[in-house]
Amino acid sequence: MKILYCIPHLHKAGGMQRILTEKANHFTDFKGYEVTIVTTDQMGYPCHFELSSKVKLIHLDLDFDGHFDSMLLKKIIQHARKIRKYKNELTKIISDLRIDICISLCGKEVDFLYQIEGRSKKIAELHFSSNFKKQFIQANYKGIIWNFIGYYQNNKFKNSVLKLDKVVVLTEHDFKSLNISCENVIKINNFNALNPSNLGELNSKKVISIGKLNSQKGYDLLIDAWEIVSKLHSDWILEIFGEGEWELFLENKILEKGLSKQIFLKGLITDVEAAYLDSSIYVLSSRFEGFGMVILEALSCGIPVVSFDCEVFPSDILDDELCGFLVESGNFEILASKIIFLIENPTIRYEMGVNAYNRAKYFSKETILNQWDELFIEVLEI
């Protein structure tokens, strides 16, 4: 079987990159499939996660991010030119390599993949909410015009993916939403890529969060919550791991609130498992998410989680009041109260940690990869 994955890049330590790397290694090393990965924006950077030597990499280096700050007209022209080039090159790759299944991780190719003719089957693999385009725009821009743009982009995306042979979503919410329009929608959860050798002891006075420093991750709301926490528990600290365009904004907010001795922006993380095991609580403050691999990773290390109940995913993973707490999305005061509750009740914290570890077992790598293998066989028979 010849499988082609399309992804913007593999040089960052994102959940999507981690999961794809694990899949590609499994299907080549243990199933004997021929796996090729095409990137558009690798731009000479090394892959963050180690790929099997059997996986073939094709870096097109189209640099879609390169025209992001251009004037609108220039941006439109450059983008259209790169999309045209990408479509031509991807069509040739699929044909020359005689690809059986082409899987888009919903980069630029998702808008035209259904137009590529030939024998190969086409699959969209969503690592975000099906409404992610609308959510991203509404999280960054305000006003009627931007709301319209968000709905337009969202509908365009849905129309494109529903023309493919299969659409794979991560959550029950997205399955119900898309399955109304297309019977070719299937839910396959992400698996837990971590395999911790032991569980967190939950005795450090440390809360952590991991993610890109941008509007989506809601760290401005987490800082507001921690201002409340710090008044009662100034000996506890919050560590935030990640980089992004909001770094200076968050640094200034931390300084303005006088929390520079309680909140620390730690930058990129190299040993994510060690960070989980050295903490006592994990917090997710995102405004929206697709699946939230960080929650699953934290649970697998026996770390209780406090999370905003985003529109789409947390309840698929997190059992409220069993291995953590789901709180009203955006309500940082309730978020703070649940963090304080876990700080002040170590016995319950430990109990939730055990429950968290047991919950993570439902997302085993073996189970999820078997589901993907069954899907491949099904698609080829269509």
Secondary structure by P-SEA (a helix, b strand, c coil): cbbbbbccccccccaaaaaaaaaaaaaacccccbbbbbbcccccccccccccccbbbbbccccccccccccaaaaaaaaaaaaaaaaaaaaaaaaaacccbbbbcccccccccccccccbbbbbbbccccaaaaaaaaaccccaaaaaaaaaaaaaaaaaaaaccbbbbccaaaaaaaaaccccbbbbbbcccccccccccccccccccccccccccaaaaaaaaaaaaaaccccbbbbbbbcccaaaaaaaaaaaaccccccccccccccaaaaaaaccbbbbbcccccccaaaaaaaaabbbbbbccccccccccccccccbbbccccaaaaaaaaaaaaaacaaaaaaaaaaaaaaaccccaaaaaaaaaaaaaaaaac
